[in-house]
Amino acid sequence: MLSNLSLSRRSLLGGAATAAFATPFANISVADAADPDTKALRAIHRFSIGKMRLTVIDDARFTFPAPAFAANKPEGTIGPFLDRYGLPTDFASLHMQVTLVENGDNKVLLDTGMGDITFPQNPEDNGRLAAGLATIGVASEDITAVILSHGHPDHIGSCSKNGEPVFKNATYFMPPNELEFWTQKPGTEQSFPNFMLGVGNTQLEPVRKLIRPYADGNEIVPGVTAVAAPGHTLGHHAFLLHDGESKMLHLMDTAVHYLVGPEEPDWALAVEMDQEVAAATRRRLFKQAAEERLLVAGYHFPFPGIGRIVEQGPSWRFVPIQTV
């Protein structure tokens, strides 16, 4: 495991990530700046998978340089792709949605959003999870489980606050290699990778004693089964939500951009730890979703991030749908 950790750390700290994030975030113009009250609820969406009740909460937004979404391709590759859809060609601004699963007495969060964290030189537009839960009458102490797909800041940002667990009565779940990696001590130099490792330490150490491991194929809690989806990070997982014949595959960060990921699955996101493995994961899960006609969700897809994956020649397309 230690050799894998070292390899992944080198991948995170250099190469594609450094090049793609060399463009200063301050030079990115975002037209629809965040509201002054960044903690106010923006949107929730509620629907069912069998007898399970799901609530999708629009927690935050981030903005990255567009080249980060085609980090393994020649300079200028991403611009024409985004322009074809009438999107800005110099940056991509994406939301993130946290899902609450209510199944019997269980109230389960799939990741925890950004909390009080803001990516460097991004607009402050984060931390709406608490407002979303309050809107549906759920308090932090009501949460029985928190399942973490991986250790990036936008997925673990509300695990703890001021050194204490946010969800004090919950059992936290995380793959052991993810926990080990994201609690490594960051370096002293100011960099985006060290920022991410710093968040990992701050958020995960206070809940370490509450964390239980899970692995591919484990039914972590009733109705939520782990699906290995490596490449984005060392131990990144998707989740199959199921009740009888009713199913939804939550892709998490298997694809971060709703257009680039399915249509160009071999294009690498700059922060992916293993680009080839990440591409293979996308192809495997998109193929499964299309063949089995599964309902899918994407953590960063346009709100509420729910739809289908359909075949499109040698690749796929995400088709959003309205659920009830």
N, C-alpha and C positions, 0 to 999 in steps of 0.2 A: 504493500500500500504506500509506503513512504516514497518509493521510486516513482510511482504514479503521481503522487502529490507534487514531487519536485518537477516532473515533466509538465504537469498542468500549471504550476506556478510560473515556470518559464514562459509557457504559452500565453498566460494572462498578462505577464509583465512586459512583453515585447512584441515585435513583429507587427502583425496586422492591427492590433489594438492601438499601438502607439501611433502608427501612421494615420489611421482613420480619425483619431481624435486630436490630430495636430491642429486642425482648424479651430480657432478660438470660438467658444460658444457665444461669446459676447457679440460676435459679428453676425449672428443669426437673427433675422428679423421675424418675430412672431406677431402676426396681425391681431389675433384675439388674445390679448394678455389676460392673465388670471384676474378674477374678481378680487377686490380688496379683502373680502372675508374668505380666505382660502379654505376654511374648515366647514363652510356651509355645504349642505347636501346639494349635489348637482342632479343625480338621477339614480333611481333604483328600478329593477325589473324583477318581477316575481312570476314563477311558473313551476310546473311539477314534472318530475320524472317518476312515473308510477305514483306511489304514495309519498314519495319524498318531495318536500317543498324546497325550492331553490330561490334564493334572492341574490341578484347580481348588483353590486354596489360600485358605482363609478368613483374610484378613490382618488385618482391623481392623473397627471399628465407629464410626459417628458418630451424633450426635443433633442434629437441627435443630428449631427451632420449626415446628409444623405449618403456620402460614400461609405459610411459605416455599414450599410446594408448590402454592399457588394465589395467587401474588403479583399476578396481574392480575385477580383477582376480588374482589367485595365482602367486607368483613370478616365472618367467620363462615361463609364458604362451605365451608371444608374440614372443619369439625367434624362436621356430619351425615354427610358422605361416610365419614369414618373410623369414626364410631360405628356405621354400618351393618354394618361388618365386625368390630365388637367391639374396635377398636383405640383407643389413647389419642387424645384429640382435641386435646391441647395440644402434643404433640411427635411426631416420627417418628424412630425409631432404626433405622438400616439398616446392614447389613454391606457389606463390599467384598471381592471375590474376584479374585485375580490368577491368570491362566491361563498355564501352561507348555505350549508346543507342542513335541513331540519328533517330528521328521520326518527320518529318516536320521541324519546326523551333526549336524543342526541342533537346538539347544536354544534355543527362542525364548520370551521373556517378553512377554506383552501387558500393558503397564504394570507398575509396580513397587510399588504399594500406598503405605502411609503412612510406612513406616520409623519413625524416632524422632519423627515429627511428631504432635502432637495438636491438633485444632481448639480454638480458644479456649473455655475453660470447659466442655469435654467431659470425660467420664471418660477416663483413660489406658487405651486399649484398642486397641493398634496394634502393627505391626511383627512379624507372625508369618510373613512370607514366608520368611525364612532358615530357620526351624525346619521349615517345610513342605518346602522343597527338600532339607534335610538328611535328612528322613525317607525320601525316595525316592532318596537317594544322589547328589544333584546338588549340587555345590559352586558358589560364585559364579563361579569361574574357568572352569567348564564352560559357562556361558551364552555362546552365539555371537551372539545378537541380542536387543536390547531395542526393542520397537516401542511408541512412546508415542502414545496416542490424542489427548491434549491435555494442557495444562499445569496442571491443578488439583492441589493438594497431595496429595490422596489417590490420585493416579495417578503422580506422579513422586517420591514420598517416599523411595524407596530407590535413586535414580539415583546418588547420591554420599554419602559420609560423611567428615567431617573434611577436606573439600576434595579428596577423591580419588574416582575412579569406583569404585562397588561391584563392577561387573561389568567387570573390567579387560580381558578378552579379547573383549568383545562390541562389535559395531557397534550404535550407537544410531540410531534412525530417528524423525524428527519432522517434521511439516509446517513449512516455513520461516516462515509467518506466526505459527504458535504459538510457535516458538522466539523470534522477534523480540518478540512481545508479552510473554511471560512473563519475559524478561530485561530489561524496562524497569525502571528504578530506582523503588522505591516512594516514596510521599510520606512526610513526617515525622510526620503525625498518626497516632494509634493507631486503626486501623479494620480490619474484616475484609478488605476488598479489598486494603489495603496489606500485611496479613499474607500473603495469597495471593501477591502480587507478590514479597514478600521470600523466600518459599519457592522461587518460581521462580528467582530469582537464585542462591540458595544451592545448589539442586539441579542446575541446568542449566549454570551456568558451568563447573564442573569437567569436564563431559563434552562441552562444546561442540565440541571438535576431533574427537570420536568420532561426532558426529551427521551423518547423511546425510538428505537430504530425501526425501519421498514425496508422492504426490498421488493423487487419485481414480483408481481403475482400475489402479494399479500393483500388480503382484505383488511385494511387498516382499521376501519370502523365499518359497521354494517352498511353495505351499499356503496362503499368507496374502495376500489381495488387499484393498487399501484401498477403502473405500466412503465417499464424502463424506457427512457427517452434520452440517452446520453449524447454528449457532444456539445450542447450549449454550455453545460458545466459537467464536472466529473460524474455526478450522480443525479442529474436532472431526471425527474419523473413526470409523466402525464398521469391522469387518473380516469378510470372508467367508473362512471356513476350508473348504478343499475338497480332496478327493482322489477323482478320478473323479466318480462320481455322488453320493458322500457329501459333504454340505455342512452347515455351521452358520454362521448369521449372528450374530456377536457385536455386540450393539447398543451396548456400552460405556455411555455416559451419554445416549444418545438418550432413554431414559426412566430416571429415577433411582428413582422409587417404582413398584413392580411393579403396584400397583392404579391409582394416579392417572394414570400415563403412558398406558397403553393405553385406559383407560375414559374419561378426560377429556383427550384429547391437546392440547386448546387451553389447558389450564391451565398457566401458566408457573411454572417454578422460579425463585426470586428471583435466582439467580446467572447465569441465562441472559443472554448478551450481546445476542441478538436473538430476542425472544419469538415473533414471527410466523414467522421462518425456522425456529426450533426446532420449532414446532407443525407446520409443513409437512413437516419432516424426519420427525417421528414418523408422520404420516399416510402418507408415502411408503414408509417402511421397514416399518411394520406391515402395510400393504396388500400389499407384496411378500411378506413372510413368510407371511401368511395364504394368499395365492393360490398360492404355490409350496410351501406346506406345509413350510417350512424349520424345522429345528431352530434355536432361538435361545438366546442367553445374554445375561444382563444383569449388569453389573458390581456393581450394588447390589441385585439381586433376592435373595430368600431362598435360602440356600445349598442346592445348589450353583449356583443361578441359571439352570438349564437347563429349557427347555420349548418350548411352541408358542404362537404368536399366532393366536387364532381370532376370526372376526368376531362381533360382538355388536351387532346393529342398526347404528347409524351409527358405532360405534366398535369396540373390540376388547377382548379379555381375554387375560391371560397365564395359561397352564395349565402348571404345573410337571409335569415327567415325570421318571421315574427312568431313567437311562441305564446301560449296562453296558459 
